[in-house]
Amino acid sequence: MELAVALLLILIGLAGPLATIQWREGRWLASGRWIMDTFSPHAVNGVPMAGVFFILLGFAFLWQPAVLLALLAGVGFVAVLAASVRGGSIARLPKPLRSGAPASPEKPAEAPEETSRRAV
């Protein structure tokens, strides 16, 4: 049973860094925007460190000294959030998630139609 819980926590944790990689490549933007709307842009900046925390928590089920590493990852998560608040969260966001970025490349934004044409 411990192995199953550990594996589940490790797999959940892998989603954090994987999501950040996907956001930088312009994919999975709906989930990033949902996190920004529901929580804050600071939470988006903390996703990779939260993933590392869950990975190390999973390892703690397999090897008890890893609890100390998970504790350090938790402190690192808080440090990332604090740095995001101090340094401005928008500058630290992946470029596709910044407010001026276009929608998702999976669903390209429609080009505005020209409503007035000048006769030559």
C-alpha positions as CSV (number, residue, x, y, z in Angstrom):
1,M,0.0,0.0,0.0
2,E,2.9,2.4,0.8
3,L,4.3,1.8,-2.6
4,A,1.1,2.7,-4.3
5,V,0.7,5.9,-2.3
6,A,4.4,6.8,-3.1
7,L,4.0,6.1,-6.8
8,L,0.8,8.2,-6.9
9,L,2.5,11.2,-5.1
10,I,5.5,11.0,-7.4
11,L,3.3,10.9,-10.5
12,I,1.2,13.8,-9.2
13,G,4.4,15.7,-8.5
14,L,5.8,15.1,-12.0
15,A,2.8,17.1,-13.4
16,G,4.2,20.3,-11.9
17,P,7.5,20.6,-13.8
18,L,5.8,19.0,-16.9
19,A,3.1,21.7,-16.8
20,T,5.7,24.4,-16.7
21,I,7.5,23.0,-19.7
22,Q,4.2,22.7,-21.6
23,W,3.2,26.3,-20.7
24,R,6.5,27.6,-22.1
25,E,5.9,25.7,-25.3
26,G,2.4,27.2,-25.6
27,R,0.5,24.1,-24.6
28,W,-1.8,23.4,-21.7
29,L,-2.5,27.2,-21.4
30,A,-6.1,26.7,-20.2
31,S,-4.9,25.0,-17.0
32,G,-2.3,27.8,-16.4
33,R,-4.9,30.5,-17.0
34,W,-7.3,28.7,-14.7
35,I,-4.7,28.7,-11.9
36,M,-4.1,32.4,-12.5
37,D,-7.8,33.2,-12.4
38,T,-8.7,30.9,-9.5
39,F,-5.6,31.6,-7.3
40,S,-3.1,34.1,-8.6
41,P,-0.1,34.4,-11.0
42,H,2.1,33.7,-8.0
43,A,0.6,30.2,-7.8
44,V,1.6,29.6,-11.4
45,N,5.1,30.5,-10.5
46,G,5.1,28.0,-7.6
47,V,3.8,25.0,-9.6
48,P,7.2,23.5,-10.4
49,M,8.3,23.7,-6.7
50,A,5.0,22.3,-5.5
51,G,5.6,19.4,-8.0
52,V,9.1,18.8,-6.5
53,F,7.5,18.8,-3.0
54,F,5.0,16.1,-4.0
55,I,7.8,14.0,-5.7
56,L,9.9,14.2,-2.5
57,L,6.9,13.4,-0.3
58,G,6.4,10.3,-2.4
59,F,10.0,9.3,-1.9
60,A,9.5,9.9,1.8
61,F,7.1,6.9,1.8
62,L,9.9,4.8,0.4
63,W,12.9,6.2,2.3
64,Q,12.2,8.0,5.6
65,P,15.1,10.5,5.5
66,A,13.5,12.0,2.4
67,V,11.1,13.8,4.8
68,L,13.8,16.3,5.3
69,L,14.2,16.9,1.6
70,A,10.4,17.3,1.3
71,L,10.5,19.9,4.2
72,L,13.2,21.8,2.3
73,A,11.1,21.7,-0.9
74,G,8.2,23.1,1.1
75,V,10.4,25.9,2.3
76,G,11.6,26.4,-1.3
77,F,7.9,26.6,-2.4
78,V,7.3,29.4,0.1
79,A,10.5,31.1,-1.0
80,V,9.4,31.0,-4.7
81,L,6.0,32.5,-3.8
82,A,7.7,35.3,-1.7
83,A,10.1,36.0,-4.6
84,S,7.2,36.2,-7.0
85,V,5.4,38.7,-4.8
86,R,8.6,40.8,-4.3
87,G,9.9,40.7,-7.9
88,G,6.6,40.9,-9.8
89,S,4.8,37.8,-10.9
90,I,4.1,38.8,-14.5
91,A,7.8,38.9,-15.4
92,R,8.4,35.4,-14.0
93,L,5.4,33.8,-15.8
94,P,6.0,31.7,-18.9
95,K,5.6,34.0,-22.0
96,P,2.5,32.4,-23.4
97,L,0.7,33.0,-20.0
98,R,1.4,36.7,-19.8
99,S,-1.6,38.9,-20.3
100,G,-0.5,40.3,-23.7
101,A,0.2,36.9,-25.2
102,P,-2.2,35.5,-27.8
103,A,-4.6,32.7,-27.0
104,S,-3.6,29.0,-27.4
105,P,-1.7,27.9,-30.4
106,E,-4.0,24.8,-30.4
107,K,-6.8,27.3,-31.0
108,P,-5.4,30.2,-32.9
109,A,-7.1,33.5,-32.3
110,E,-9.2,34.6,-35.2
111,A,-7.9,37.6,-37.1
112,P,-10.2,40.7,-36.9
113,E,-12.1,41.2,-40.1
114,E,-11.7,44.5,-41.9
115,T,-14.9,46.4,-41.7
116,S,-14.0,49.4,-43.8
117,R,-12.3,49.2,-47.1
118,R,-11.3,52.2,-49.0
119,A,-12.2,52.3,-52.7
120,V,-9.3,53.3,-54.9
